[in-house]
Amino acid sequence: MDRRTFLGAVGSTGAVAIAGCTGESGSETPETVGEWAGDGTIEFGLPPFQDAEQLNEQYAPVFEWLADGFDGVDTVEGVQTTSYSATVESVVNGHTEMANLSPIIAVLAREDGVNPLAINWSHGAESYFSYIATRAETDIEELADIEGATIAMVDPLSTSGGLFPRYMLSQAGLDAGDVNTPPGDFDIQWAGGHDASLAALENGHVDAAAYGDFQHPDDDSIVKITESDPIPFDPLVAKPDTPEPIQQALIERLLNTPESALEDHRIDRFGEVAEGTYDPVRSVAEEMGVEIDTLEPESESDSETNESATNESTTNESTMNGSTTNESTMNESMGNESTMNGSMTNESATNESDA
């Protein structure tokens, strides 16, 4: 089978080779969504861009709408992951049939056969912004003032909470590093979520914070320094080797999702993915050192070894979410993740909560 590798850093200790299996064809190509789901359940990967309980509540009506639309599908089940990387690993390897991926990771996963189905819309728009903010009491007035400071960010592979903020800091003349190297002019505290990044700033644990515009400060002490160019919202995707008729059936169902299923959701509707939508995201990914290389097929024993390493890393990473440790502390845990052969990821994004 073909293997592709997403090269990205998870902390400052170096690059991570994230390999995904494009899937192996069965003896028969599924002709219906029910056959494609296999056991009557569609598993849907969700990255940790906000509280897991909130995600389950928001997605439950959408999952019910999807399940009711296809014979042979009994339920659509949300699969919570502990990192963006784990979300893309799950869908690339076919462990989940569908997923919500961050814009940057979706661009790269497309090269590995992951199929975009629909784009999230919020407040009538298909794009959002990355914010970098500080507290009013600090001396930080522009991005250049972050030199020597500590900034909270979401995840090294988060589009609006990691890659775009570092890109903006780089454009301001600072050594922001890239996904393979740590910044030279400031420190990063990886918070694990957009809400946690903002909370770290509000609680005085950091000098600045980066997060998506769907997070809202609790008081006027938080001052926005800058915002990014528009970022296309995160897409919903299907695993590699999903037959075209199955993709079209899923797309049609998503595009016809009723407003009643989205009343408590972070988005307004699902829209079509137009050609070129994610080109600006690809440019930033390339600038920040996120690349794709093709690897030779792995042996079965190698794959099992890497899966074991991934599981161990995920266990270690799960203890970090929501913490207020600095990047140097995070690197010890992230070092365990660098042994992974199957992880990477989406950020979810909207104007009410977070691609």
C-alpha positions in Angstrom: 0.0 0.0 0.0 1.1 3.6 -0.5 2.4 5.5 2.6 2.7 9.2 2.8 4.3 11.2 5.6 3.3 14.5 7.0 6.4 16.2 8.3 5.6 18.6 11.2 6.9 19.4 14.6 5.2 18.8 17.8 7.2 21.1 20.0 10.8 22.3 19.5 12.6 19.0 19.7 12.4 18.2 16.0 10.2 16.9 13.2 7.7 14.1 13.5 7.1 11.6 10.7 3.4 11.0 10.6 2.6 8.2 8.3 -0.9 7.3 7.1 -2.1 4.3 5.3 -4.3 5.2 2.3 -6.3 2.1 3.0 -6.6 -1.2 1.4 -9.4 -2.1 -0.9 -11.6 -4.9 0.2 -12.7 -7.6 -2.1 -15.8 -5.6 -2.9 -16.3 -1.9 -3.3 -19.1 -0.6 -1.1 -22.0 0.7 -3.0 -24.0 2.4 -0.2 -23.0 4.5 2.9 -24.3 1.6 5.1 -21.9 -0.8 3.4 -19.1 1.7 3.6 -19.7 2.1 7.4 -19.4 -1.6 7.7 -20.7 -2.3 11.2 -23.6 0.2 11.2 -21.5 2.9 12.9 -19.8 5.9 11.3 -17.0 7.1 13.6 -16.3 10.8 13.3 -12.9 12.2 14.6 -13.0 15.5 16.5 -9.9 17.5 17.4 -9.6 19.0 20.9 -10.3 22.6 19.9 -12.8 23.0 22.7 -14.3 21.2 25.7 -15.1 17.6 24.8 -18.6 17.8 26.5 -19.5 20.9 24.5 -18.4 19.2 21.3 -20.6 16.2 22.0 -23.6 18.4 22.7 -23.0 20.5 19.5 -22.5 17.6 17.2 -25.2 15.2 18.5 -28.0 16.6 16.4 -25.8 16.6 13.3 -24.7 13.1 13.9 -28.4 12.1 14.3 -29.2 13.8 11.0 -26.5 11.9 9.2 -27.4 8.6 10.7 -31.1 9.0 9.8 -30.2 9.6 6.1 -28.7 6.3 5.2 -30.0 2.7 5.3 -27.6 0.5 7.2 -26.2 3.3 9.4 -27.4 3.0 13.0 -25.4 5.7 14.6 -22.7 8.4 13.9 -20.3 8.4 16.9 -18.0 11.3 17.8 -14.4 10.2 18.6 -12.6 12.6 20.8 -8.8 12.9 20.3 -6.1 14.4 22.5 -4.3 16.3 19.7 -4.7 17.6 16.2 -2.2 15.1 15.0 -4.2 12.2 16.5 -7.3 13.3 14.6 -5.7 13.3 11.2 -4.0 10.0 12.0 -7.3 8.4 12.7 -8.9 9.3 9.4 -5.9 8.8 7.2 -5.5 5.3 8.6 -9.2 4.6 8.3 -9.7 4.2 12.1 -12.5 6.9 11.7 -14.6 7.2 8.6 -15.0 11.0 8.9 -13.3 13.8 10.7 -13.2 17.6 11.2 -9.7 18.7 10.3 -7.9 22.0 10.7 -7.4 23.9 7.4 -3.7 23.3 7.2 -3.9 19.7 8.0 -6.7 19.2 5.6 -4.6 20.7 2.8 -1.8 18.2 3.5 -4.2 15.2 4.1 -5.7 15.9 0.7 -2.3 14.7 -0.8 -2.8 11.4 1.1 -6.2 10.7 -0.4 -8.4 12.2 2.4 -11.6 13.6 0.7 -13.0 17.0 1.6 -16.8 16.9 1.8 -17.9 20.3 3.1 -16.6 23.4 4.7 -17.9 24.9 7.9 -19.6 28.3 7.8 -20.3 30.6 10.7 -22.1 34.0 10.8 -22.6 33.8 7.0 -18.9 33.5 6.2 -16.6 30.7 5.3 -13.5 32.3 6.9 -12.3 33.5 10.3 -9.2 35.1 11.8 -6.3 34.3 14.2 -5.9 36.9 17.0 -2.8 37.7 19.0 -3.7 39.6 22.2 -2.1 40.8 25.4 -3.3 42.3 28.7 -3.7 46.1 28.9 -1.2 46.3 31.7 1.7 45.0 29.6 4.1 47.1 27.5 3.3 45.1 24.4 1.8 47.4 21.8 2.9 45.6 18.6 4.1 42.2 17.5 7.8 43.2 17.7 7.3 43.9 21.4 6.7 40.2 22.0 10.5 39.7 21.7 11.7 38.1 25.0 8.1 37.4 26.2 6.1 34.2 26.6 3.1 33.7 24.4 0.4 31.0 24.8 -0.6 29.1 21.6 -2.9 26.2 21.0 -1.0 23.4 19.2 1.9 23.3 16.8 -0.4 22.1 14.1 -3.4 24.4 14.9 -4.0 26.7 12.0 -5.2 29.8 13.9 -3.6 28.9 17.2 -0.2 27.9 16.0 1.0 28.2 12.5 -0.7 31.5 11.5 0.4 33.3 14.7 4.0 32.2 14.2 3.9 33.2 10.6 2.6 36.7 11.7 5.4 37.0 14.2 7.9 36.0 11.6 6.6 38.7 9.2 7.0 41.2 12.0 10.7 40.5 12.0 11.0 38.1 14.9 12.6 34.7 14.9 9.5 32.6 15.2 11.1 29.2 14.2 8.9 26.8 12.3 7.3 23.4 12.9 10.8 21.9 13.1 12.6 24.5 15.2 11.7 26.6 18.3 11.4 30.3 18.1 14.6 32.3 18.9 13.0 35.5 20.1 10.2 34.4 22.4 8.9 31.4 24.3 5.8 29.4 23.5 3.5 27.8 26.1 1.4 25.2 24.3 -2.1 25.3 25.9 -3.9 22.5 24.1 -7.0 24.5 23.2 -8.1 27.9 22.1 -10.0 28.5 25.3 -7.0 27.4 27.4 -4.7 29.7 25.4 -6.9 32.7 26.2 -7.3 31.6 29.8 -3.6 31.5 30.3 -3.4 35.1 29.2 -6.4 36.2 31.4 -4.9 34.5 34.4 -1.6 36.2 34.0 0.5 33.1 33.2 1.8 34.5 29.9 2.4 37.9 28.3 0.4 37.3 25.1 -1.8 34.6 23.6 -2.9 33.4 20.1 -6.3 32.0 19.5 -9.2 31.9 17.0 -11.6 34.8 16.8 -14.4 32.6 18.0 -13.0 32.9 21.6 -14.2 36.0 23.5 -12.4 37.5 26.5 -14.3 37.8 29.7 -13.3 41.5 30.3 -11.8 44.6 28.8 -8.3 43.9 30.1 -7.5 41.7 27.1 -6.3 43.9 24.2 -6.0 42.6 20.6 -2.6 43.4 19.1 -3.3 42.1 15.5 -5.3 39.7 13.5 -4.5 37.5 10.5 -5.7 37.6 6.9 -8.9 35.6 6.5 -8.5 31.8 7.1 -11.0 29.5 5.4 -12.9 27.4 8.0 -12.1 23.8 8.6 -13.6 21.1 6.4 -15.3 17.8 7.1 -13.5 15.0 5.4 -13.9 11.3 4.6 -11.2 8.6 4.8 -9.1 7.7 1.8 -10.5 5.3 -0.8 -14.1 6.4 -0.1 -15.9 5.7 -3.4 -17.1 8.8 -5.3 -20.8 7.8 -5.0 -20.4 7.5 -1.2 -18.7 10.9 -1.1 -21.5 12.5 -3.1 -24.2 11.0 -0.8 -22.4 12.3 2.3 -22.0 15.8 0.7 -25.6 16.0 -0.2 -26.7 15.0 3.2 -24.4 17.5 4.9 -25.4 20.4 2.6 -29.0 19.7 3.4 -28.5 19.7 7.2 -31.5 21.6 8.7 -31.2 24.7 10.8 -32.8 22.7 13.7 -29.7 20.4 13.8 -27.4 23.4 14.1 -29.2 25.5 16.7 -26.6 24.8 19.4 -23.7 24.2 17.0 -20.7 26.4 16.5 -21.5 26.8 12.8 -24.4 28.1 10.7 -24.3 25.5 7.9 -22.1 23.3 5.8 -21.0 24.6 2.4 -19.4 23.3 -0.7 -15.6 23.3 -0.9 -14.6 25.4 -3.9 -11.4 24.8 -5.9 -8.6 27.0 -4.5 -10.3 27.7 -1.1 -7.3 26.5 0.9 -4.5 27.9 -1.3 -3.6 30.7 1.2 -3.4 28.1 3.9 -1.0 26.0 1.8 1.3 29.0 1.4 1.6 29.5 5.1 2.1 25.8 5.7 5.0 25.8 3.3 6.5 28.9 4.8 6.3 27.3 8.3 8.1 24.1 7.1 5.1 21.7 6.9 5.9 19.4 4.0 4.8 16.1 2.6 7.2 13.3 1.6 6.4 9.9 0.1 7.8 7.0 2.0 8.3 3.4 1.1 5.7 0.9 2.4 6.3 -0.2 6.0 6.4 -3.8 7.1 3.5 -5.0 9.3 5.9 -5.3 12.3 7.1 -1.7 11.8 3.5 -0.5 11.6 2.6 -2.3 14.9 5.6 -0.9 16.6 4.7 2.6 15.5 1.1 2.2 16.6 2.4 1.2 20.1 4.5 4.3 20.2 1.6 6.4 19.2 -0.6 5.0 21.9 2.1 5.7 24.5 2.6 9.2 23.2 -1.1 9.9 23.3 -1.3 8.8 26.9 1.6 11.2 27.8 0.0 14.1 25.8 -3.4 13.7 27.4 -1.9 15.0 30.7 -0.9 18.2 29.1 -4.2 19.7 27.9 -5.2 22.8 29.7 -1.9 23.1 31.6 0.0 26.3 32.1 3.5 24.9 31.8 6.0 26.6 29.5 7.3 25.2 26.3 10.4 23.7 27.8 8.2 21.5 30.1 6.0 20.6 27.2 8.9 19.4 25.1 9.6 16.5 27.5 6.1 15.2 26.9 6.2 16.1 23.2 9.4 14.2 22.9 7.4 11.0 23.5 5.1 12.0 20.7 8.1 12.4 18.3 8.2 8.6 18.1 4.8 8.5 16.5 4.3 7.2 13.0 0.7 8.1 12.7 -0.4 11.5 14.1 -0.9 15.0 13.1 -3.8 17.6 12.8 -7.7 20.7 12.7 -8.2 22.7 13.9 -11.8 23.4 13.8 -12.9 27.0 13.6 -15.9 29.2 14.0 -17.1 32.5 15.4 -18.9 31.0 18.3 -16.5 28.4 19.7 -13.2 26.5 17.3 -10.5 24.3 13.0 
